[in-house]
Amino acid sequence: MQRTLYIVRHAKAEDHSPYLRDHDRDLTSDGIMAAARMGRHLRQQGIKPDVLISSTANRARDTAKVFAEQLGIDPETIQLDEHLFDGGPRAYLAVVNALPQSCESVMIFGHNPDVSYFSEYLTHQSVGSMSKGAVVAVTFEELNWAEVSGRTGTLAFQIAPKQLHD
C-alpha cells in the first residue's frame, strides 16, 4: 500500500511584534487567500487526506482550517500537536511514526525550517526553503507509518502558492 504525507508550511503571517508572542501570530489576509488557493488546487487534484495535524501556533492552525474548508474536511477534526511548534524535525517524525495504520494519507501543518528539513530528511532530495503556504508531498511504498524514517520516501511534488494561477 502506498501512503502519502503532505507537509505544509503555514501561510503568510503577521510580522513579529514585541507585543505578541510568536506562537500567537495570525495569518494576514494575503496568507488566508493563498492558503485557500492552495487548498482549492489540491482538491481539484483529487487530494483529500484522511487526517490533518497542525502545530498549535495560530498561523499553522488557521492555515489548516482554511485547507480543511477547501478540501471538504470538517475543521473540527484537525488534530493539534504542540510539539510541532519549535520541536524540530524529530517532532514531525514522532507524529508520523505514531499515525494509525488505517490512514493512507496525512497532511501536517508546521513551520520552517523544520518542514523543509523534514521533507529533505524523508526524501534525501533538496526542497530548499519551503515558501509560506507551500506543500511537499512525500510517498512511501509498502511501509507502515512506524517504519518511516530518513530516505524512505519519494518526493511526489512540491508546489508553492505563487505557482498557482486563478
TIRO-2110 file (N, C-alpha, C; in Angstrom, 1 decimal):
// TIRO-2110
0.8, -1.2, 0.0, N, 1, A
0.0, 0.0, 0.0, CA, 1, A
0.9, 1.2, 0.0, C, 1, A
0.5, 2.2, -0.8, N, 2, A
1.2, 3.5, -0.8, CA, 2, A
0.6, 4.4, 0.2, C, 2, A
1.4, 5.1, 0.9, N, 3, A
1.0, 6.1, 1.9, CA, 3, A
1.5, 7.5, 1.4, C, 3, A
0.8, 8.5, 1.7, N, 4, A
1.2, 9.9, 1.2, CA, 4, A
1.2, 10.8, 2.4, C, 4, A
2.3, 11.5, 2.6, N, 5, A
2.4, 12.6, 3.6, CA, 5, A
2.5, 13.9, 2.9, C, 5, A
1.6, 14.8, 3.2, N, 6, A
1.6, 16.2, 2.7, CA, 6, A
2.2, 17.1, 3.8, C, 6, A
3.3, 17.7, 3.6, N, 7, A
3.9, 18.6, 4.5, CA, 7, A
3.7, 20.0, 4.1, C, 7, A
3.0, 20.8, 5.0, N, 8, A
2.6, 22.2, 4.6, CA, 8, A
3.3, 23.2, 5.5, C, 8, A
3.9, 24.2, 4.9, N, 9, A
4.4, 25.3, 5.7, CA, 9, A
3.2, 26.3, 5.9, C, 9, A
3.0, 26.8, 7.1, N, 10, A
1.9, 27.8, 7.3, CA, 10, A
2.0, 28.9, 6.3, C, 10, A
0.9, 29.5, 6.0, N, 11, A
0.8, 30.7, 5.1, CA, 11, A
1.3, 32.0, 5.7, C, 11, A
1.4, 33.0, 5.0, N, 12, A
1.9, 34.3, 5.4, CA, 12, A
1.2, 34.8, 6.7, C, 12, A
2.0, 35.2, 7.7, N, 13, A
1.5, 35.6, 9.0, CA, 13, A
2.0, 37.0, 9.3, C, 13, A
1.4, 37.6, 10.4, N, 14, A
1.8, 38.9, 10.8, CA, 14, A
3.2, 38.9, 11.2, C, 14, A
3.8, 40.0, 11.0, N, 15, A
5.3, 40.2, 11.4, CA, 15, A
5.4, 40.0, 12.9, C, 15, A
6.7, 39.7, 13.3, N, 16, A
7.0, 39.6, 14.7, CA, 16, A
6.7, 41.0, 15.4, C, 16, A
6.3, 41.0, 16.6, N, 17, A
6.0, 42.2, 17.3, CA, 17, A
6.4, 42.0, 18.8, C, 17, A
6.9, 43.0, 19.4, N, 18, A
7.2, 42.9, 20.8, CA, 18, A
6.0, 42.7, 21.7, C, 18, A
4.8, 43.0, 21.2, N, 19, A
3.6, 42.9, 21.9, CA, 19, A
2.8, 41.6, 21.7, C, 19, A
3.4, 40.7, 20.9, N, 20, A
2.7, 39.5, 20.6, CA, 20, A
3.7, 38.3, 20.6, C, 20, A
3.3, 37.3, 21.3, N, 21, A
4.1, 36.1, 21.3, CA, 21, A
4.1, 35.5, 19.9, C, 21, A
5.3, 34.9, 19.6, N, 22, A
5.4, 34.3, 18.2, CA, 22, A
4.4, 33.3, 18.0, C, 22, A
4.0, 32.5, 19.0, N, 23, A
3.0, 31.4, 18.9, CA, 23, A
1.6, 32.0, 18.5, C, 23, A
1.4, 33.3, 18.9, N, 24, A
0.0, 33.9, 18.7, CA, 24, A
-0.1, 34.7, 17.4, C, 24, A
0.9, 34.7, 16.5, N, 25, A
0.8, 35.5, 15.3, CA, 25, A
-0.3, 34.9, 14.4, C, 25, A
-1.2, 35.7, 13.8, N, 26, A
-2.2, 35.3, 13.0, CA, 26, A
-1.8, 35.4, 11.5, C, 26, A
-2.6, 34.7, 10.6, N, 27, A
-2.4, 34.9, 9.2, CA, 27, A
-2.8, 36.3, 8.8, C, 27, A
-2.1, 36.8, 7.7, N, 28, A
-2.5, 38.0, 7.1, CA, 28, A
-3.7, 37.7, 6.1, C, 28, A
-4.3, 38.7, 5.6, N, 29, A
-5.4, 38.4, 4.6, CA, 29, A
-4.8, 37.8, 3.3, C, 29, A
-3.5, 38.2, 3.0, N, 30, A
-2.9, 37.5, 1.8, CA, 30, A
-2.6, 36.1, 2.1, C, 30, A
-2.2, 35.8, 3.4, N, 31, A
-2.0, 34.4, 3.8, CA, 31, A
-3.2, 33.5, 3.7, C, 31, A
-4.3, 34.1, 4.1, N, 32, A
-5.6, 33.4, 4.1, CA, 32, A
-6.0, 33.1, 2.6, C, 32, A
-5.8, 34.1, 1.8, N, 33, A
-6.2, 33.9, 0.4, CA, 33, A
-5.3, 32.9, -0.3, C, 33, A
-4.0, 32.9, 0.0, N, 34, A
-3.0, 31.9, -0.6, CA, 34, A
-3.3, 30.5, -0.1, C, 34, A
-3.6, 30.4, 1.2, N, 35, A
-4.0, 29.1, 1.7, CA, 35, A
-5.3, 28.5, 1.0, C, 35, A
-6.2, 29.4, 0.8, N, 36, A
-7.5, 29.0, 0.2, CA, 36, A
-7.2, 28.5, -1.3, C, 36, A
-6.3, 29.3, -2.0, N, 37, A
-6.0, 28.9, -3.4, CA, 37, A
-5.3, 27.5, -3.4, C, 37, A
-4.4, 27.3, -2.5, N, 38, A
-3.7, 26.1, -2.4, CA, 38, A
-4.6, 24.9, -2.1, C, 38, A
-5.5, 25.1, -1.1, N, 39, A
-6.4, 24.1, -0.7, CA, 39, A
-7.3, 23.7, -1.9, C, 39, A
-7.8, 24.7, -2.6, N, 40, A
-8.7, 24.5, -3.7, CA, 40, A
-7.9, 23.8, -4.8, C, 40, A
-6.7, 24.1, -5.1, N, 41, A
-5.9, 23.4, -6.1, CA, 41, A
-5.7, 22.0, -5.7, C, 41, A
-5.4, 21.7, -4.5, N, 42, A
-5.3, 20.3, -4.0, CA, 42, A
-6.6, 19.5, -4.2, C, 42, A
-7.7, 20.1, -3.9, N, 43, A
-9.0, 19.5, -4.0, CA, 43, A
-9.2, 19.1, -5.5, C, 43, A
-8.9, 20.1, -6.4, N, 44, A
-9.0, 19.8, -7.8, CA, 44, A
-8.2, 18.7, -8.3, C, 44, A
-7.1, 18.4, -7.6, N, 45, A
-6.2, 17.3, -7.9, CA, 45, A
-6.7, 16.0, -7.3, C, 45, A
-7.8, 16.0, -6.6, N, 46, A
-8.4, 14.8, -6.0, CA, 46, A
-7.8, 14.5, -4.7, C, 46, A
-7.1, 15.4, -4.1, N, 47, A
-6.4, 15.1, -2.8, CA, 47, A
-7.4, 15.4, -1.6, C, 47, A
-7.6, 14.4, -0.8, N, 48, A
-8.4, 14.6, 0.4, CA, 48, A
-7.8, 13.7, 1.5, C, 48, A
-6.9, 14.2, 2.3, N, 49, A
-6.2, 13.4, 3.3, CA, 49, A
-7.1, 12.9, 4.4, C, 49, A
-6.7, 11.7, 4.9, N, 50, A
-7.5, 11.1, 6.0, CA, 50, A
-7.5, 11.9, 7.3, C, 50, A
-6.3, 12.5, 7.5, N, 51, A
-6.1, 13.2, 8.8, CA, 51, A
-5.3, 14.5, 8.6, C, 51, A
-5.7, 15.5, 9.3, N, 52, A
-4.9, 16.8, 9.3, CA, 52, A
-4.4, 17.0, 10.7, C, 52, A
-3.1, 17.3, 10.8, N, 53, A
-2.5, 17.5, 12.1, CA, 53, A
-1.7, 18.9, 12.0, C, 53, A
-1.9, 19.7, 13.0, N, 54, A
-1.3, 21.0, 12.9, CA, 54, A
-0.5, 21.4, 14.2, C, 54, A
0.5, 22.2, 14.0, N, 55, A
1.1, 22.9, 15.2, CA, 55, A
0.0, 23.7, 15.9, C, 55, A
0.2, 23.9, 17.2, N, 56, A
-0.8, 24.7, 17.9, CA, 56, A
-0.7, 26.2, 17.7, C, 56, A
0.4, 26.7, 17.0, N, 57, A
0.5, 28.1, 16.7, CA, 57, A
-0.7, 28.6, 15.8, C, 57, A
-1.1, 29.8, 16.1, N, 58, A
-2.3, 30.3, 15.4, CA, 58, A
-2.1, 30.2, 13.9, C, 58, A
-1.0, 30.6, 13.4, N, 59, A
-0.8, 30.7, 11.9, CA, 59, A
-0.8, 29.3, 11.3, C, 59, A
-0.3, 28.3, 11.9, N, 60, A
-0.4, 27.0, 11.4, CA, 60, A
-1.8, 26.4, 11.5, C, 60, A
-2.4, 26.6, 12.7, N, 61, A
-3.8, 26.1, 12.9, CA, 61, A
-4.7, 26.7, 11.9, C, 61, A
-4.6, 28.0, 11.7, N, 62, A
-5.5, 28.7, 10.8, CA, 62, A
-5.3, 28.3, 9.3, C, 62, A
-4.0, 28.0, 9.0, N, 63, A
-3.8, 27.5, 7.6, CA, 63, A
-4.4, 26.2, 7.5, C, 63, A
-4.4, 25.3, 8.5, N, 64, A
-5.0, 24.0, 8.4, CA, 64, A
-6.5, 24.2, 8.3, C, 64, A
-7.1, 25.1, 9.0, N, 65, A
-8.6, 25.3, 8.9, CA, 65, A
-9.0, 25.7, 7.5, C, 65, A
-8.2, 26.6, 6.9, N, 66, A
-8.5, 27.1, 5.5, CA, 66, A
-8.4, 25.9, 4.5, C, 66, A
-7.3, 25.2, 4.7, N, 67, A
-7.2, 24.0, 3.8, CA, 67, A
-8.3, 23.0, 4.0, C, 67, A
-8.7, 22.8, 5.2, N, 68, A
-9.8, 21.8, 5.5, CA, 68, A
-11.1, 22.3, 4.8, C, 68, A
-11.4, 23.5, 4.9, N, 69, A
-12.6, 24.0, 4.3, CA, 69, A
-12.6, 23.8, 2.8, C, 69, A
-11.4, 24.1, 2.2, N, 70, A
-11.3, 23.9, 0.7, CA, 70, A
-11.3, 22.5, 0.3, C, 70, A
-10.8, 21.6, 1.2, N, 71, A
-10.8, 20.2, 0.9, CA, 71, A
-12.0, 19.4, 1.2, C, 71, A
-13.0, 20.1, 1.8, N, 72, A
-14.3, 19.5, 2.2, CA, 72, A
-14.1, 18.6, 3.4, C, 72, A
-13.2, 19.0, 4.3, N, 73, A
-13.0, 18.3, 5.6, CA, 73, A
-13.5, 19.2, 6.8, C, 73, A
-14.1, 18.6, 7.7, N, 74, A
-14.6, 19.4, 8.9, CA, 74, A
-13.4, 19.9, 9.7, C, 74, A
-13.2, 21.2, 9.8, N, 75, A
-12.1, 21.8, 10.5, CA, 75, A
-12.0, 21.4, 12.0, C, 75, A
-13.1, 20.9, 12.5, N, 76, A
-13.2, 20.5, 13.9, CA, 76, A
-12.4, 19.2, 14.1, C, 76, A
-12.1, 18.5, 13.0, N, 77, A
-11.4, 17.2, 13.1, CA, 77, A
-9.9, 17.4, 13.1, C, 77, A
-9.4, 18.6, 12.9, N, 78, A
-8.0, 18.8, 12.8, CA, 78, A
-7.4, 18.5, 14.2, C, 78, A
-6.3, 17.7, 14.2, N, 79, A
-5.6, 17.4, 15.4, CA, 79, A
-4.5, 18.4, 15.6, C, 79, A
-4.3, 18.8, 16.9, N, 80, A
-3.3, 19.8, 17.2, CA, 80, A
-2.2, 19.1, 18.0, C, 80, A
-0.9, 19.4, 17.7, N, 81, A
0.2, 18.8, 18.4, CA, 81, A
1.2, 19.9, 18.7, C, 81, A
1.3, 20.2, 20.0, N, 82, A
2.2, 21.3, 20.5, CA, 82, A
3.6, 21.1, 20.1, C, 82, A
4.0, 19.8, 19.9, N, 83, A
5.4, 19.5, 19.6, CA, 83, A
5.9, 20.0, 18.2, C, 83, A
4.9, 20.3, 17.4, N, 84, A
5.2, 20.7, 16.0, CA, 84, A
5.6, 22.2, 16.0, C, 84, A
5.4, 22.9, 17.1, N, 85, A
5.9, 24.3, 17.2, CA, 85, A
7.2, 24.2, 18.0, C, 85, A
8.3, 24.5, 17.2, N, 86, A
9.7, 24.5, 17.8, CA, 86, A
10.2, 23.1, 18.3, C, 86, A
9.6, 22.1, 17.8, N, 87, A
10.0, 20.7, 18.2, CA, 87, A
11.1, 20.2, 17.3, C, 87, A
11.4, 20.8, 16.2, N, 88, A
12.4, 20.3, 15.3, CA, 88, A
11.9, 19.1, 14.5, C, 88, A
12.6, 18.7, 13.5, N, 89, A
12.2, 17.6, 12.6, CA, 89, A
11.9, 16.3, 13.3, C, 89, A
12.6, 16.1, 14.4, N, 90, A
12.3, 14.9, 15.2, CA, 90, A
10.8, 14.8, 15.7, C, 90, A
10.3, 16.0, 16.0, N, 91, A
8.9, 16.1, 16.5, CA, 91, A
7.9, 15.7, 15.3, C, 91, A
8.3, 16.1, 14.1, N, 92, A
7.4, 15.7, 13.0, CA, 92, A
7.5, 14.2, 12.7, C, 92, A
8.7, 13.7, 12.8, N, 93, A
8.9, 12.2, 12.7, CA, 93, A
8.1, 11.4, 13.7, C, 93, A
8.1, 11.9, 14.9, N, 94, A
7.4, 11.2, 16.0, CA, 94, A
5.9, 11.2, 15.7, C, 94, A
5.4, 12.3, 15.2, N, 95, A
4.0, 12.4, 14.9, CA, 95, A
3.6, 11.4, 13.8, C, 95, A
4.5, 11.4, 12.7, N, 96, A
4.3, 10.4, 11.6, CA, 96, A
4.4, 9.0, 12.1, C, 96, A
5.4, 8.7, 12.8, N, 97, A
5.6, 7.3, 13.3, CA, 97, A
4.4, 6.8, 14.2, C, 97, A
3.7, 7.7, 14.8, N, 98, A
2.6, 7.4, 15.7, CA, 98, A
1.2, 7.3, 15.0, C, 98, A
1.2, 7.6, 13.7, N, 99, A
-0.1, 7.6, 12.9, CA, 99, A
-0.7, 6.2, 12.9, C, 99, A
-2.0, 6.1, 13.0, N, 100, A
-2.7, 4.8, 12.8, CA, 100, A
-2.5, 4.2, 11.4, C, 100, A
-2.3, 2.9, 11.4, N, 101, A
-2.1, 2.2, 10.1, CA, 101, A
-3.3, 2.4, 9.1, C, 101, A
-4.5, 2.7, 9.7, N, 102, A
-5.7, 2.9, 8.9, CA, 102, A
-5.6, 4.1, 7.9, C, 102, A
-4.7, 5.0, 8.3, N, 103, A
-4.5, 6.2, 7.4, CA, 103, A
-3.7, 6.0, 6.2, C, 103, A
-4.2, 6.4, 5.1, N, 104, A
-3.4, 6.3, 3.9, CA, 104, A
-2.7, 7.6, 3.5, C, 104, A
-3.3, 8.7, 3.9, N, 105, A
-2.8, 10.0, 3.6, CA, 105, A
-3.0, 11.0, 4.8, C, 105, A
-2.0, 11.8, 5.0, N, 106, A
-2.0, 12.7, 6.2, CA, 106, A
-1.4, 14.0, 5.7, C, 106, A
-1.9, 15.1, 6.3, N, 107, A
-1.4, 16.4, 6.0, CA, 107, A
-1.0, 17.0, 7.3, C, 107, A
0.3, 17.5, 7.4, N, 108, A
0.8, 18.1, 8.6, CA, 108, A
1.2, 19.5, 8.3, C, 108, A
0.8, 20.4, 9.2, N, 109, A
1.0, 21.9, 9.0, CA, 109, A
2.0, 22.3, 10.1, C, 109, A
3.0, 23.0, 9.6, N, 110, A
4.1, 23.4, 10.6, CA, 110, A
4.8, 24.6, 10.1, C, 110, A
6.1, 24.6, 10.5, N, 111, A
6.9, 25.8, 10.4, CA, 111, A
8.3, 25.5, 9.8, C, 111, A
8.8, 26.5, 9.2, N, 112, A
10.2, 26.5, 8.7, CA, 112, A
11.2, 26.9, 9.8, C, 112, A
12.4, 26.3, 9.8, N, 113, A
13.0, 25.5, 8.8, CA, 113, A
12.6, 24.0, 9.0, C, 113, A
11.9, 23.7, 10.0, N, 114, A
11.6, 22.3, 10.4, CA, 114, A
10.9, 21.5, 9.2, C, 114, A
9.9, 22.1, 8.5, N, 115, A
9.2, 21.4, 7.5, CA, 115, A
10.1, 21.1, 6.3, C, 115, A
11.0, 22.1, 6.0, N, 116, A
11.9, 21.9, 4.9, CA, 116, A
13.0, 20.8, 5.2, C, 116, A
13.5, 20.9, 6.4, N, 117, A
14.5, 19.9, 6.8, CA, 117, A
13.8, 18.5, 6.8, C, 117, A
12.6, 18.4, 7.4, N, 118, A
11.9, 17.1, 7.5, CA, 118, A
11.7, 16.5, 6.1, C, 118, A
11.2, 17.4, 5.1, N, 119, A
11.0, 16.9, 3.8, CA, 119, A
12.3, 16.3, 3.2, C, 119, A
13.4, 17.0, 3.4, N, 120, A
14.7, 16.6, 2.8, CA, 120, A
15.1, 15.3, 3.5, C, 120, A
14.9, 15.2, 4.8, N, 121, A
15.3, 14.0, 5.6, CA, 121, A
14.6, 12.8, 5.0, C, 121, A
13.3, 12.9, 4.8, N, 122, A
12.5, 11.8, 4.3, CA, 122, A
12.8, 11.3, 2.9, C, 122, A
13.2, 12.3, 2.1, N, 123, A
13.3, 12.0, 0.6, CA, 123, A
14.8, 12.0, 0.2, C, 123, A
15.7, 12.6, 0.9, N, 124, A
17.1, 12.8, 0.6, CA, 124, A
17.1, 13.5, -0.8, C, 124, A
16.2, 14.5, -1.0, N, 125, A
16.2, 15.3, -2.1, CA, 125, A
16.1, 16.8, -1.6, C, 125, A
16.7, 17.7, -2.4, N, 126, A
16.6, 19.1, -2.0, CA, 126, A
15.3, 19.7, -2.3, C, 126, A
14.7, 20.3, -1.3, N, 127, A
13.4, 21.1, -1.5, CA, 127, A
13.7, 22.5, -1.2, C, 127, A
14.9, 22.9, -0.8, N, 128, A
15.2, 24.3, -0.5, CA, 128, A
14.4, 24.7, 0.7, C, 128, A
14.3, 26.0, 0.9, N, 129, A
13.5, 26.6, 1.9, CA, 129, A
12.0, 26.7, 1.4, C, 129, A
11.1, 25.9, 2.0, N, 130, A
9.7, 26.0, 1.6, CA, 130, A
9.2, 27.4, 1.8, C, 130, A
8.5, 27.9, 0.8, N, 131, A
7.9, 29.2, 0.9, CA, 131, A
6.6, 29.1, 1.7, C, 131, A
6.1, 30.2, 2.2, N, 132, A
4.9, 30.2, 3.0, CA, 132, A
3.7, 29.7, 2.2, C, 132, A
3.0, 28.7, 2.8, N, 133, A
1.8, 28.1, 2.2, CA, 133, A
2.2, 27.0, 1.2, C, 133, A
3.5, 26.7, 1.1, N, 134, A
3.9, 25.6, 0.1, CA, 134, A
3.6, 24.2, 0.7, C, 134, A
3.4, 23.3, -0.3, N, 135, A
3.1, 21.9, 0.1, CA, 135, A
4.2, 21.0, -0.6, C, 135, A
4.7, 20.0, 0.2, N, 136, A
5.5, 19.0, -0.3, CA, 136, A
4.8, 17.7, -0.1, C, 136, A
4.7, 16.9, -1.1, N, 137, A
4.0, 15.5, -1.0, CA, 137, A
5.1, 14.5, -1.1, C, 137, A
5.1, 13.6, -0.1, N, 138, A
6.1, 12.5, 0.0, CA, 138, A
5.3, 11.2, 0.0, C, 138, A
5.7, 10.3, -0.8, N, 139, A
5.0, 9.0, -0.8, CA, 139, A
6.0, 7.9, -0.3, C, 139, A
5.3, 6.9, 0.3, N, 140, A
6.0, 5.8, 0.9, CA, 140, A
5.4, 4.5, 0.4, C, 140, A
6.3, 3.6, -0.1, N, 141, A
5.8, 2.3, -0.7, CA, 141, A
5.9, 1.2, 0.3, C, 141, A
4.9, 0.5, 0.5, N, 142, A
4.9, -0.7, 1.4, CA, 142, A
5.5, -0.5, 2.7, C, 142, A
5.3, 0.7, 3.3, N, 143, A
5.8, 0.9, 4.7, CA, 143, A
4.6, 1.3, 5.6, C, 143, A
4.7, 0.8, 6.8, N, 144, A
3.8, 1.3, 7.9, CA, 144, A
4.3, 2.7, 8.3, C, 144, A
3.5, 3.5, 8.9, N, 145, A
3.9, 4.8, 9.4, CA, 145, A
5.0, 4.7, 10.4, C, 145, A
5.0, 3.6, 11.2, N, 146, A
6.0, 3.5, 12.2, CA, 146, A
7.4, 3.2, 11.6, C, 146, A
7.4, 2.8, 10.3, N, 147, A
8.7, 2.4, 9.6, CA, 147, A
9.3, 3.6, 8.9, C, 147, A
8.5, 4.7, 8.8, N, 148, A
9.0, 5.9, 8.1, CA, 148, A
10.2, 6.5, 8.8, C, 148, A
11.2, 6.8, 8.0, N, 149, A
12.5, 7.3, 8.5, CA, 149, A
13.2, 8.0, 7.4, C, 149, A
14.5, 8.4, 7.7, N, 150, A
15.3, 9.0, 6.7, CA, 150, A
15.4, 8.2, 5.4, C, 150, A
15.3, 8.9, 4.3, N, 151, A
15.5, 8.3, 2.9, CA, 151, A
14.5, 7.2, 2.6, C, 151, A
13.3, 7.1, 3.3, N, 152, A
12.3, 6.1, 3.0, CA, 152, A
11.2, 6.6, 2.1, C, 152, A
11.2, 7.9, 1.8, N, 153, A
10.1, 8.5, 1.0, CA, 153, A
10.6, 9.0, -0.4, C, 153, A
9.6, 9.2, -1.2, N, 154, A
9.9, 9.7, -2.6, CA, 154, A
9.2, 11.0, -2.7, C, 154, A
9.9, 12.1, -3.2, N, 155, A
9.2, 13.4, -3.4, CA, 155, A
8.3, 13.3, -4.6, C, 155, A
7.0, 13.4, -4.3, N, 156, A
6.0, 13.3, -5.4, CA, 156, A
5.8, 14.6, -6.1, C, 156, A
5.7, 15.7, -5.3, N, 157, A
5.6, 17.0, -5.8, CA, 157, A
5.8, 18.0, -4.8, C, 157, A
6.2, 19.2, -5.2, N, 158, A
6.3, 20.4, -4.4, CA, 158, A
5.7, 21.6, -5.1, C, 158, A
4.8, 22.3, -4.4, N, 159, A
4.2, 23.4, -5.0, CA, 159, A
4.0, 24.6, -4.0, C, 159, A
4.2, 25.8, -4.5, N, 160, A
4.0, 27.0, -3.7, CA, 160, A
2.8, 27.8, -4.3, C, 160, A
2.2, 28.6, -3.4, N, 161, A
1.0, 29.4, -3.9, CA, 161, A
1.4, 30.3, -5.1, C, 161, A
2.6, 30.8, -5.1, N, 162, A
2.9, 31.7, -6.3, CA, 162, A
2.9, 31.0, -7.6, C, 162, A
3.0, 29.6, -7.6, N, 163, A
2.9, 28.9, -8.8, CA, 163, A
1.5, 28.7, -9.3, C, 163, A
0.5, 29.0, -8.5, N, 164, A
-0.9, 28.8, -8.9, CA, 164, A
-1.4, 30.0, -9.6, C, 164, A
-2.2, 29.8, -10.6, N, 165, A
-2.9, 30.9, -11.3, CA, 165, A
-4.4, 30.7, -11.2, C, 165, A
-5.0, 31.7, -10.7, N, 166, A
-6.5, 31.6, -10.6, CA, 166, A
-7.2, 31.7, -12.0, C, 166, A
END
